[in-house]
């Protein structure tokens, strides 16, 4: 049974197929979704869209996920948005800055199915993490 919410989610992911798949799955679960394919556009999307949660990749062209998150966290509008890092970089290989940038969850794509990721999104939005 689909659970419809009014939560807004931004997917910041440079892989078009992955971004499209998550956009479809999240939309089908009742979320309002916007997508950006690099951190620079991601910052613009997040500032105007004001999502409740961001799914954020790390390795992207133009501006990486950690650079985007650092810039976003320095603003009043981006200081408290919930963030789930969704990447194929292990936590040990991730930039050290992530430890200080208030990330709700860190998910390695290869270790989770898209359905599991959607469940984690709901848990974070419900405050159950």
C-alpha positions in Angstrom: 0.0 0.0 0.0 1.4 3.4 -1.0 1.9 5.9 1.7 1.3 9.4 0.4 3.1 12.3 2.0 3.8 15.8 1.1 7.6 15.5 1.8 9.9 17.1 -0.7 13.1 15.2 -1.6 16.0 16.4 -3.7 18.1 13.7 -5.5 21.6 15.0 -6.2 23.2 12.3 -8.4 25.3 12.5 -11.6 24.3 9.0 -12.9 21.2 9.8 -15.0 19.8 6.2 -14.8 20.2 6.0 -11.0 18.7 9.5 -10.5 15.8 8.7 -12.8 15.1 5.4 -11.0 15.1 7.1 -7.5 12.9 9.9 -8.9 10.4 7.4 -10.1 10.4 5.2 -7.0 10.1 8.2 -4.7 7.4 9.8 -6.8 5.5 6.5 -6.8 5.7 6.6 -3.0 4.0 10.0 -2.9 7.1 12.3 -2.5 7.6 15.5 -4.4 11.0 15.0 -6.1 13.5 17.3 -7.8 16.8 16.0 -9.4 20.2 17.7 -10.0 23.2 16.0 -11.7 26.0 17.9 -9.9 26.6 19.7 -6.7 26.4 23.2 -8.2 23.0 22.7 -9.7 22.1 20.7 -6.5 22.7 23.8 -4.4 20.4 25.9 -6.6 17.7 23.2 -6.5 17.9 22.9 -2.8 17.8 26.6 -2.2 14.7 27.1 -4.3 12.9 23.8 -3.6 13.7 23.7 0.1 13.4 19.8 0.4 12.8 18.0 3.6 15.5 15.5 2.7 18.4 15.2 0.2 19.8 12.0 -1.3 23.3 13.0 -2.0 26.0 11.3 -4.1 29.7 12.1 -3.3 31.6 11.8 -6.6 30.0 14.2 -9.1 31.3 16.6 -11.8 31.6 20.4 -11.3 31.0 20.2 -7.5 31.3 17.1 -5.4 28.7 16.1 -2.8 30.9 17.0 0.1 31.6 20.4 -1.3 27.9 21.0 -1.9 27.0 19.9 1.6 29.7 22.1 3.1 28.4 25.2 1.2 24.7 24.3 2.0 25.4 23.8 5.8 27.0 27.3 5.9 23.6 28.9 4.9 20.6 29.5 7.1 18.3 27.7 4.6 20.5 24.7 4.3 21.8 24.2 7.9 19.1 21.8 9.1 17.9 19.9 5.9 18.2 16.1 6.5 20.8 14.4 4.3 21.3 10.8 3.3 24.6 10.2 1.5 23.9 7.7 -1.2 27.2 6.6 -2.8 29.5 3.7 -3.8 32.3 5.1 -1.7 32.8 3.2 1.6 32.5 5.3 4.7 36.3 4.8 5.3 37.1 6.3 1.9 34.6 9.2 2.2 36.0 12.7 2.7 36.7 13.4 6.4 34.5 16.5 6.2 31.3 14.3 6.2 31.9 13.5 9.8 31.3 17.2 10.7 28.5 18.1 8.2 25.5 16.6 10.0 24.6 13.6 7.8 21.6 11.6 8.9 22.6 8.3 7.2 25.4 7.0 5.0 24.3 4.4 2.5 26.6 2.5 0.1 24.5 1.9 -3.0 25.9 -1.5 -3.7 24.8 -2.8 -0.3 21.1 -1.7 -0.5 18.3 -2.3 -2.9 16.3 0.8 -4.0 13.4 -0.5 -1.9 15.6 -0.6 1.2 16.8 3.0 0.4 13.1 4.2 0.2 12.5 2.5 3.6 15.5 4.4 5.0 14.2 7.6 3.5 10.9 7.1 5.3 12.7 6.2 8.6 14.8 9.4 8.5 11.8 11.5 7.7 9.9 9.9 10.5 12.8 10.6 12.9 13.4 6.9 13.6 17.2 6.6 13.0 
